């Protein structure tokens, strides 16, 4: 009987650890992209889905057509000629925060992090490593980061022999609930 009680206590103890860990979610994360050398290529999507797990797993997913440019003509050109959003409607990132143990989800603060994972865009998957921060404010995390990509890495050429820009800077901001 004593062994059974210890067994039950162990189950409650270990399940309490997992139950207490929460996966944070948002459907309103923001991703912006800005060309390194072309001011016309500047777009934002405020309807990005993202998840952040206490074990460091982080994902985000967006509809390419959700990227909004200041010019409708540029938006149409980007979607139809370059990124071919009818053929490749989504972009996804799946990765891990390598130093998640340094983030104290119970204490307000700003924690520097390193994220490593795979970005899939235009049907091509590439490994990405980026520095960023997780800010804990009122018990809720905000993940932010910035990284650069070259469009040719993802075969985004727009039918040209060279890409329209040397690269883009992608900025991510996720306010989780």
C-alpha positions as CSV (number, residue, x, y, z in Angstrom):
1,X,0.0,0.0,0.0
2,X,2.9,2.4,0.9
3,X,4.4,1.7,-2.5
4,X,1.1,2.5,-4.3
5,X,0.8,5.8,-2.4
6,X,4.4,6.7,-3.3
7,X,3.7,5.7,-6.9
8,X,0.6,8.0,-7.0
9,X,2.5,10.9,-5.3
10,X,5.2,10.5,-8.0
11,X,2.7,10.6,-10.8
12,X,1.1,13.8,-9.3
13,X,4.5,15.4,-8.8
14,X,5.8,14.7,-12.3
15,X,2.4,15.5,-14.0
16,X,2.3,18.7,-12.1
17,X,5.6,19.7,-13.7
18,X,4.2,19.1,-17.2
19,X,0.7,20.5,-16.5
20,X,2.3,23.7,-15.1
21,X,4.2,24.3,-18.4
22,X,2.1,26.2,-20.9
23,X,2.5,26.5,-24.6
24,X,2.0,30.1,-25.6
25,X,0.0,30.9,-28.8
26,X,-0.7,34.0,-30.9
27,X,-2.6,34.4,-34.2
28,X,-1.5,38.1,-34.5
29,X,2.2,37.9,-34.6
30,X,3.9,40.4,-37.0
31,X,6.4,39.7,-39.7
32,X,7.9,42.4,-41.8
33,X,10.3,42.1,-44.7
34,X,12.4,44.9,-46.1
35,X,14.7,44.7,-49.1
36,X,18.4,45.5,-48.5
37,X,18.6,47.6,-51.6
38,X,15.1,48.3,-52.9
39,X,12.7,50.5,-50.9
40,X,9.7,49.2,-52.9
41,X,10.1,45.8,-51.3
42,X,8.7,46.5,-47.9
43,X,5.8,44.5,-46.5
44,X,4.1,43.4,-43.3
45,X,1.8,40.6,-42.2
46,X,0.0,41.0,-38.9
47,X,-1.9,37.7,-39.1
48,X,0.9,35.3,-38.4
49,X,0.3,32.2,-36.2
50,X,3.0,31.3,-33.8
51,X,3.6,28.9,-30.9
52,X,6.2,28.9,-28.2
53,X,6.6,25.9,-25.9
54,X,8.5,26.0,-22.6
55,X,11.0,23.4,-24.0
56,X,12.1,26.0,-26.5
57,X,10.2,24.8,-29.6
58,X,9.0,27.8,-31.6
59,X,7.0,27.9,-34.8
60,X,5.4,30.5,-37.0
61,X,3.3,30.3,-40.1
62,X,2.0,32.9,-42.5
63,X,0.0,33.2,-45.7
64,X,2.2,34.9,-48.2
65,X,-0.8,36.9,-49.6
66,X,-1.2,38.3,-46.1
67,X,2.0,40.4,-46.7
68,X,0.8,44.0,-47.3
69,X,2.8,46.4,-49.4
70,X,2.3,50.2,-49.6
71,X,1.6,49.8,-53.3
72,X,-1.0,47.4,-54.6
73,X,0.9,47.1,-57.8
74,X,4.0,46.0,-56.0
75,X,2.0,43.5,-53.9
76,X,0.5,42.0,-57.0
77,X,3.8,41.8,-58.8
78,X,5.5,40.2,-55.7
79,X,2.7,37.6,-55.3
80,X,2.4,36.7,-59.0
81,X,5.8,37.1,-60.5
82,X,8.3,36.6,-57.6
83,X,7.0,34.5,-54.8
84,X,4.3,32.8,-56.8
85,X,1.9,32.7,-53.8
86,X,-0.8,30.7,-55.7
87,X,1.7,27.9,-56.0
88,X,3.5,28.4,-52.7
89,X,0.8,30.0,-50.4
90,X,2.6,29.6,-47.0
91,X,5.9,30.3,-45.3
92,X,6.7,28.3,-42.2
93,X,9.4,28.3,-39.5
94,X,10.0,25.4,-37.1
95,X,12.9,25.7,-34.7
96,X,14.2,25.6,-31.2
97,X,15.5,28.3,-28.8
98,X,18.8,26.8,-28.0
99,X,19.2,28.6,-24.6
100,X,15.6,28.4,-23.4
101,X,16.7,27.4,-19.9
102,X,18.0,30.9,-19.5
103,X,14.5,32.3,-19.9
104,X,12.6,32.6,-16.6
105,X,8.9,32.6,-17.6
106,X,8.0,33.5,-14.0
107,X,10.0,36.7,-13.9
108,X,9.6,39.8,-15.9
109,X,12.7,40.7,-17.9
110,X,14.4,40.7,-21.2
111,X,16.3,37.5,-22.1
112,X,18.6,37.2,-25.1
113,X,18.1,34.0,-27.0
114,X,19.5,32.1,-30.0
115,X,17.0,30.5,-32.3
116,X,17.9,27.7,-34.8
117,X,15.5,26.1,-37.2
118,X,14.2,25.6,-40.7
119,X,12.5,28.3,-42.8
120,X,10.4,27.0,-45.6
121,X,9.5,29.5,-48.3
122,X,8.7,29.1,-52.0
123,X,8.9,25.3,-51.5
124,X,12.5,25.5,-50.3
125,X,13.7,24.7,-46.8
126,X,16.8,26.4,-45.4
127,X,18.4,26.4,-42.0
128,X,18.4,29.7,-40.2
129,X,20.1,30.7,-37.0
130,X,19.3,34.1,-35.4
131,X,19.7,36.1,-32.2
132,X,16.6,37.6,-30.6
133,X,15.0,38.3,-27.3
134,X,12.2,37.0,-25.2
135,X,10.6,39.6,-23.0
136,X,8.5,38.4,-20.1
137,X,6.0,41.0,-19.1
138,X,3.2,40.2,-16.7
139,X,3.8,36.5,-17.2
140,X,3.4,36.7,-21.0
141,X,6.3,36.3,-23.4
142,X,7.1,38.5,-26.3
143,X,9.5,37.0,-28.8
144,X,11.4,39.3,-31.2
145,X,14.1,38.7,-33.7
146,X,15.6,39.8,-37.0
147,X,17.5,37.9,-39.6
148,X,18.5,38.2,-43.3
149,X,17.9,35.9,-46.2
150,X,19.0,36.0,-49.8
151,X,16.0,35.4,-52.2
152,X,18.1,33.2,-54.4
153,X,18.5,30.7,-51.5
154,X,14.8,30.1,-51.9
155,X,14.7,30.2,-55.7
156,X,12.8,33.5,-55.7
157,X,14.0,35.0,-59.0
158,X,10.9,36.2,-60.7
159,X,11.9,34.7,-64.0
160,X,15.1,36.8,-64.0
161,X,18.7,35.5,-64.2
162,X,19.4,37.3,-60.9
163,X,17.1,38.2,-58.0
164,X,15.4,41.6,-57.9
165,X,17.2,42.4,-54.6
166,X,20.3,41.1,-52.9
167,X,18.4,40.1,-49.9
168,X,15.7,41.0,-47.4
169,X,15.7,41.5,-43.7
170,X,12.9,39.7,-41.9
171,X,11.7,41.1,-38.5
172,X,9.5,38.9,-36.3
173,X,7.4,40.1,-33.3
174,X,5.2,37.7,-31.4
175,X,3.1,38.8,-28.4
176,X,1.9,35.5,-26.9
177,X,-1.2,34.8,-24.7
